[in-house]
Amino acid sequence: MTVTVLFFAYLRDYTGGLPQVELEVPEGTTPRAIWALLAAEWPALEDQLIRLPIVVDGKVVDLDTPVPGGAEVVWLPPVGGGAPDPDEPGVRCAELTAEPLDPARLLREVQAASCGGIVVFVGEVRAEDGPDGRLVALEYQAYAALAAAQLQAVAAEGAARWPMARIALAHRTGRLAVGEASVAIAVACPHRADAFDCCRHLIDRLKEAVPIWKHEVDEQGGRWLDGQSYKPA
């Protein structure tokens, strides 16, 4: 079977700039076996990959998880590590934070002379009437370690599908009052159609792939929202 390994950020320095490679591997192969193949081809990668989370088709896995045929496999470098080349496309930031969001900062992260289309999406807590009164706040609870890795995985997935895109996204945790931003995404591309498509893909994948739960707080108390099941793959 065939799997595709994608390389991001400084990992491409070890592959001579190669962004991806297709490997023919046996059925039931694991990231551990793929890691060995990559290390045989690029020995300097071995010590790098051992420190990074592994993502298969948008889901964080361990070294011994079977990889399906046709899958995309990524060893995910830290998004915040080092200063990215200001002229290069790719993920500029992907953050889970308890601090108020700054969409203007995300916009600045993605702006570039090569990009003629920029889309910024901001999701805010809206005022609405619930079964027990007027909504006054939403509380966002996350499994932080996995949620942060999944945010990076979603961003990397978008960068792989739109190679010329520049992507920045952030999601809040904690208690947010009506009117506060819970999620913000900025995407810049050479053309506006790609920017719109990439941004829509990112928010849709974020909603289904990142383990963040919402608790409605209204005038009479609160309730956990029943949403769709967590589907990282």
Contacts in CASP RR format, 6 or more apart in sequence:
PFRMAT RR
TARGET T0000
AUTHOR 0000-0000-0000
METHOD contacts of the structure
MODEL  1
MTVTVLFFAYLRDYTGGLPQVELEVPEGTTPRAIWALLAAEWPALEDQLI
RLPIVVDGKVVDLDTPVPGGAEVVWLPPVGGGAPDPDEPGVRCAELTAEP
LDPARLLREVQAASCGGIVVFVGEVRAEDGPDGRLVALEYQAYAALAAAQ
LQAVAAEGAARWPMARIALAHRTGRLAVGEASVAIAVACPHRADAFDCCR
HLIDRLKEAVPIWKHEVDEQGGRWLDGQSYKPA
1 24 0 8 1.000
1 25 0 8 1.000
1 26 0 8 1.000
1 27 0 8 1.000
1 29 0 8 1.000
1 68 0 8 1.000
1 69 0 8 1.000
1 70 0 8 1.000
2 22 0 8 1.000
2 23 0 8 1.000
2 24 0 8 1.000
2 25 0 8 1.000
2 69 0 8 1.000
2 70 0 8 1.000
3 22 0 8 1.000
3 23 0 8 1.000
3 25 0 8 1.000
3 29 0 8 1.000
3 34 0 8 1.000
3 67 0 8 1.000
3 69 0 8 1.000
3 70 0 8 1.000
3 71 0 8 1.000
3 72 0 8 1.000
3 73 0 8 1.000
4 20 0 8 1.000
4 21 0 8 1.000
4 22 0 8 1.000
4 23 0 8 1.000
4 70 0 8 1.000
4 71 0 8 1.000
4 72 0 8 1.000
4 73 0 8 1.000
5 20 0 8 1.000
5 21 0 8 1.000
5 22 0 8 1.000
5 23 0 8 1.000
5 34 0 8 1.000
5 38 0 8 1.000
5 72 0 8 1.000
5 73 0 8 1.000
5 74 0 8 1.000
6 19 0 8 1.000
6 20 0 8 1.000
6 72 0 8 1.000
6 73 0 8 1.000
6 74 0 8 1.000
6 156 0 8 1.000
6 160 0 8 1.000
7 14 0 8 1.000
7 15 0 8 1.000
7 17 0 8 1.000
7 18 0 8 1.000
7 19 0 8 1.000
7 20 0 8 1.000
7 21 0 8 1.000
8 74 0 8 1.000
8 76 0 8 1.000
8 77 0 8 1.000
8 90 0 8 1.000
8 91 0 8 1.000
8 156 0 8 1.000
8 159 0 8 1.000
9 77 0 8 1.000
9 84 0 8 1.000
9 91 0 8 1.000
10 77 0 8 1.000
11 45 0 8 1.000
11 48 0 8 1.000
11 49 0 8 1.000
11 75 0 8 1.000
11 77 0 8 1.000
12 18 0 8 1.000
12 19 0 8 1.000
14 42 0 8 1.000
14 44 0 8 1.000
14 45 0 8 1.000
14 48 0 8 1.000
15 21 0 8 1.000
15 42 0 8 1.000
15 45 0 8 1.000
19 163 0 8 1.000
20 160 0 8 1.000
21 38 0 8 1.000
21 41 0 8 1.000
23 34 0 8 1.000
23 37 0 8 1.000
25 33 0 8 1.000
25 34 0 8 1.000
25 37 0 8 1.000
25 67 0 8 1.000
27 69 0 8 1.000
28 66 0 8 1.000
28 67 0 8 1.000
29 66 0 8 1.000
29 67 0 8 1.000
30 63 0 8 1.000
30 64 0 8 1.000
30 65 0 8 1.000
30 66 0 8 1.000
30 67 0 8 1.000
31 54 0 8 1.000
31 56 0 8 1.000
31 61 0 8 1.000
31 62 0 8 1.000
31 63 0 8 1.000
31 64 0 8 1.000
31 65 0 8 1.000
31 67 0 8 1.000
31 73 0 8 1.000
32 63 0 8 1.000
32 64 0 8 1.000
34 67 0 8 1.000
34 73 0 8 1.000
35 46 0 8 1.000
35 49 0 8 1.000
35 50 0 8 1.000
35 63 0 8 1.000
38 45 0 8 1.000
38 46 0 8 1.000
38 49 0 8 1.000
39 45 0 8 1.000
39 46 0 8 1.000
39 49 0 8 1.000
48 75 0 8 1.000
49 75 0 8 1.000
52 75 0 8 1.000
52 76 0 8 1.000
52 77 0 8 1.000
53 60 0 8 1.000
53 75 0 8 1.000
53 76 0 8 1.000
53 149 0 8 1.000
53 152 0 8 1.000
54 60 0 8 1.000
54 61 0 8 1.000
54 62 0 8 1.000
54 63 0 8 1.000
54 73 0 8 1.000
54 74 0 8 1.000
54 75 0 8 1.000
54 76 0 8 1.000
55 61 0 8 1.000
55 73 0 8 1.000
55 74 0 8 1.000
55 75 0 8 1.000
55 76 0 8 1.000
55 149 0 8 1.000
55 153 0 8 1.000
55 156 0 8 1.000
56 65 0 8 1.000
56 67 0 8 1.000
56 68 0 8 1.000
56 71 0 8 1.000
56 72 0 8 1.000
56 73 0 8 1.000
56 74 0 8 1.000
56 233 0 8 1.000
57 68 0 8 1.000
57 71 0 8 1.000
57 72 0 8 1.000
57 233 0 8 1.000
58 72 0 8 1.000
58 74 0 8 1.000
58 150 0 8 1.000
58 153 0 8 1.000
58 154 0 8 1.000
58 157 0 8 1.000
58 209 0 8 1.000
58 232 0 8 1.000
58 233 0 8 1.000
59 150 0 8 1.000
59 153 0 8 1.000
59 209 0 8 1.000
59 232 0 8 1.000
59 233 0 8 1.000
60 146 0 8 1.000
60 149 0 8 1.000
60 150 0 8 1.000
60 153 0 8 1.000
60 232 0 8 1.000
67 73 0 8 1.000
72 157 0 8 1.000
72 160 0 8 1.000
74 153 0 8 1.000
74 156 0 8 1.000
74 160 0 8 1.000
76 149 0 8 1.000
76 152 0 8 1.000
76 153 0 8 1.000
76 156 0 8 1.000
78 152 0 8 1.000
79 91 0 8 1.000
79 92 0 8 1.000
79 93 0 8 1.000
79 94 0 8 1.000
79 95 0 8 1.000
79 152 0 8 1.000
79 155 0 8 1.000
80 93 0 8 1.000
84 90 0 8 1.000
84 92 0 8 1.000
86 112 0 8 1.000
87 112 0 8 1.000
87 113 0 8 1.000
87 114 0 8 1.000
89 114 0 8 1.000
89 159 0 8 1.000
89 163 0 8 1.000
89 164 0 8 1.000
89 165 0 8 1.000
89 166 0 8 1.000
90 159 0 8 1.000
90 163 0 8 1.000
90 165 0 8 1.000
90 166 0 8 1.000
90 167 0 8 1.000
91 152 0 8 1.000
91 155 0 8 1.000
91 156 0 8 1.000
91 159 0 8 1.000
91 167 0 8 1.000
91 168 0 8 1.000
92 106 0 8 1.000
92 109 0 8 1.000
92 110 0 8 1.000
92 166 0 8 1.000
92 167 0 8 1.000
92 168 0 8 1.000
93 106 0 8 1.000
93 109 0 8 1.000
93 168 0 8 1.000
93 169 0 8 1.000
93 170 0 8 1.000
94 151 0 8 1.000
94 152 0 8 1.000
94 154 0 8 1.000
94 155 0 8 1.000
94 167 0 8 1.000
94 168 0 8 1.000
94 169 0 8 1.000
94 170 0 8 1.000
95 148 0 8 1.000
95 151 0 8 1.000
95 169 0 8 1.000
95 170 0 8 1.000
95 171 0 8 1.000
96 142 0 8 1.000
96 144 0 8 1.000
96 147 0 8 1.000
96 148 0 8 1.000
96 151 0 8 1.000
96 170 0 8 1.000
96 171 0 8 1.000
96 173 0 8 1.000
97 170 0 8 1.000
97 171 0 8 1.000
97 172 0 8 1.000
97 173 0 8 1.000
98 172 0 8 1.000
98 173 0 8 1.000
98 174 0 8 1.000
99 172 0 8 1.000
100 172 0 8 1.000
100 180 0 8 1.000
100 181 0 8 1.000
101 122 0 8 1.000
101 170 0 8 1.000
101 172 0 8 1.000
101 181 0 8 1.000
101 182 0 8 1.000
101 183 0 8 1.000
101 184 0 8 1.000
102 184 0 8 1.000
103 120 0 8 1.000
103 122 0 8 1.000
103 181 0 8 1.000
103 184 0 8 1.000
103 186 0 8 1.000
106 120 0 8 1.000
106 168 0 8 1.000
106 169 0 8 1.000
106 170 0 8 1.000
106 184 0 8 1.000
106 185 0 8 1.000
106 186 0 8 1.000
107 118 0 8 1.000
107 120 0 8 1.000
107 168 0 8 1.000
107 186 0 8 1.000
109 166 0 8 1.000
109 168 0 8 1.000
109 186 0 8 1.000
110 118 0 8 1.000
110 166 0 8 1.000
110 167 0 8 1.000
110 168 0 8 1.000
110 186 0 8 1.000
110 187 0 8 1.000
110 188 0 8 1.000
111 118 0 8 1.000
111 166 0 8 1.000
111 188 0 8 1.000
112 166 0 8 1.000
112 188 0 8 1.000
114 164 0 8 1.000
114 190 0 8 1.000
115 166 0 8 1.000
115 188 0 8 1.000
115 189 0 8 1.000
115 190 0 8 1.000
115 195 0 8 1.000
116 188 0 8 1.000
116 189 0 8 1.000
116 190 0 8 1.000
116 191 0 8 1.000
116 192 0 8 1.000
117 188 0 8 1.000
117 189 0 8 1.000
117 190 0 8 1.000
117 191 0 8 1.000
117 192 0 8 1.000
117 195 0 8 1.000
118 186 0 8 1.000
118 187 0 8 1.000
118 188 0 8 1.000
118 189 0 8 1.000
118 195 0 8 1.000
119 185 0 8 1.000
119 186 0 8 1.000
119 187 0 8 1.000
119 188 0 8 1.000
119 192 0 8 1.000
119 195 0 8 1.000
119 196 0 8 1.000
119 198 0 8 1.000
119 199 0 8 1.000
120 184 0 8 1.000
120 185 0 8 1.000
120 186 0 8 1.000
120 187 0 8 1.000
120 199 0 8 1.000
121 183 0 8 1.000
121 184 0 8 1.000
121 185 0 8 1.000
121 186 0 8 1.000
121 199 0 8 1.000
121 203 0 8 1.000
122 181 0 8 1.000
122 183 0 8 1.000
122 184 0 8 1.000
122 185 0 8 1.000
123 181 0 8 1.000
123 182 0 8 1.000
123 183 0 8 1.000
123 184 0 8 1.000
124 179 0 8 1.000
124 180 0 8 1.000
124 181 0 8 1.000
124 182 0 8 1.000
125 135 0 8 1.000
125 137 0 8 1.000
125 138 0 8 1.000
125 176 0 8 1.000
125 177 0 8 1.000
125 178 0 8 1.000
125 179 0 8 1.000
125 180 0 8 1.000
125 182 0 8 1.000
126 135 0 8 1.000
126 178 0 8 1.000
126 179 0 8 1.000
127 134 0 8 1.000
127 135 0 8 1.000
127 178 0 8 1.000
127 179 0 8 1.000
128 134 0 8 1.000
128 135 0 8 1.000
129 135 0 8 1.000
130 216 0 8 1.000
130 218 0 8 1.000
131 223 0 8 1.000
132 218 0 8 1.000
132 219 0 8 1.000
132 220 0 8 1.000
132 221 0 8 1.000
132 222 0 8 1.000
132 223 0 8 1.000
133 218 0 8 1.000
133 219 0 8 1.000
133 220 0 8 1.000
134 218 0 8 1.000
134 219 0 8 1.000
135 178 0 8 1.000
135 216 0 8 1.000
135 217 0 8 1.000
135 218 0 8 1.000
136 177 0 8 1.000
136 178 0 8 1.000
136 217 0 8 1.000
136 218 0 8 1.000
136 219 0 8 1.000
137 175 0 8 1.000
137 176 0 8 1.000
137 177 0 8 1.000
137 178 0 8 1.000
137 217 0 8 1.000
138 175 0 8 1.000
138 176 0 8 1.000
138 182 0 8 1.000
138 214 0 8 1.000
138 215 0 8 1.000
138 216 0 8 1.000
138 217 0 8 1.000
139 174 0 8 1.000
139 175 0 8 1.000
139 176 0 8 1.000
139 214 0 8 1.000
139 215 0 8 1.000
139 217 0 8 1.000
140 171 0 8 1.000
140 172 0 8 1.000
140 173 0 8 1.000
140 174 0 8 1.000
140 176 0 8 1.000
140 182 0 8 1.000
140 212 0 8 1.000
140 213 0 8 1.000
140 214 0 8 1.000
140 215 0 8 1.000
141 173 0 8 1.000
141 174 0 8 1.000
141 212 0 8 1.000
141 213 0 8 1.000
141 214 0 8 1.000
141 215 0 8 1.000
142 171 0 8 1.000
142 173 0 8 1.000
142 210 0 8 1.000
142 211 0 8 1.000
142 212 0 8 1.000
142 213 0 8 1.000
143 211 0 8 1.000
144 173 0 8 1.000
146 211 0 8 1.000
147 171 0 8 1.000
147 210 0 8 1.000
147 211 0 8 1.000
147 212 0 8 1.000
150 209 0 8 1.000
150 210 0 8 1.000
150 211 0 8 1.000
150 232 0 8 1.000
151 169 0 8 1.000
151 171 0 8 1.000
151 206 0 8 1.000
151 210 0 8 1.000
153 209 0 8 1.000
153 232 0 8 1.000
154 169 0 8 1.000
154 202 0 8 1.000
154 205 0 8 1.000
154 206 0 8 1.000
154 209 0 8 1.000
154 210 0 8 1.000
155 167 0 8 1.000
155 169 0 8 1.000
155 202 0 8 1.000
157 205 0 8 1.000
158 165 0 8 1.000
158 167 0 8 1.000
158 198 0 8 1.000
158 201 0 8 1.000
158 202 0 8 1.000
158 205 0 8 1.000
159 165 0 8 1.000
159 167 0 8 1.000
161 198 0 8 1.000
161 201 0 8 1.000
162 187 0 8 1.000
162 189 0 8 1.000
162 194 0 8 1.000
162 197 0 8 1.000
162 198 0 8 1.000
164 189 0 8 1.000
164 190 0 8 1.000
164 194 0 8 1.000
165 187 0 8 1.000
165 188 0 8 1.000
165 189 0 8 1.000
165 194 0 8 1.000
165 195 0 8 1.000
165 198 0 8 1.000
166 187 0 8 1.000
166 188 0 8 1.000
166 189 0 8 1.000
167 185 0 8 1.000
167 186 0 8 1.000
167 187 0 8 1.000
167 198 0 8 1.000
167 202 0 8 1.000
168 185 0 8 1.000
168 186 0 8 1.000
168 187 0 8 1.000
169 183 0 8 1.000
169 184 0 8 1.000
169 185 0 8 1.000
169 186 0 8 1.000
169 202 0 8 1.000
169 206 0 8 1.000
170 183 0 8 1.000
170 184 0 8 1.000
171 182 0 8 1.000
171 183 0 8 1.000
171 206 0 8 1.000
171 210 0 8 1.000
171 212 0 8 1.000
172 180 0 8 1.000
172 181 0 8 1.000
172 182 0 8 1.000
172 183 0 8 1.000
173 212 0 8 1.000
175 217 0 8 1.000
176 182 0 8 1.000
183 203 0 8 1.000
183 206 0 8 1.000
185 199 0 8 1.000
185 202 0 8 1.000
185 203 0 8 1.000
185 206 0 8 1.000
187 195 0 8 1.000
187 198 0 8 1.000
187 199 0 8 1.000
187 202 0 8 1.000
188 195 0 8 1.000
189 195 0 8 1.000
189 198 0 8 1.000
207 228 0 8 1.000
208 228 0 8 1.000
208 230 0 8 1.000
208 231 0 8 1.000
208 232 0 8 1.000
209 230 0 8 1.000
209 231 0 8 1.000
209 232 0 8 1.000
211 230 0 8 1.000
213 224 0 8 1.000
213 225 0 8 1.000
214 224 0 8 1.000
214 225 0 8 1.000
215 222 0 8 1.000
215 223 0 8 1.000
215 224 0 8 1.000
215 225 0 8 1.000
216 222 0 8 1.000
216 223 0 8 1.000
216 224 0 8 1.000
216 225 0 8 1.000
END
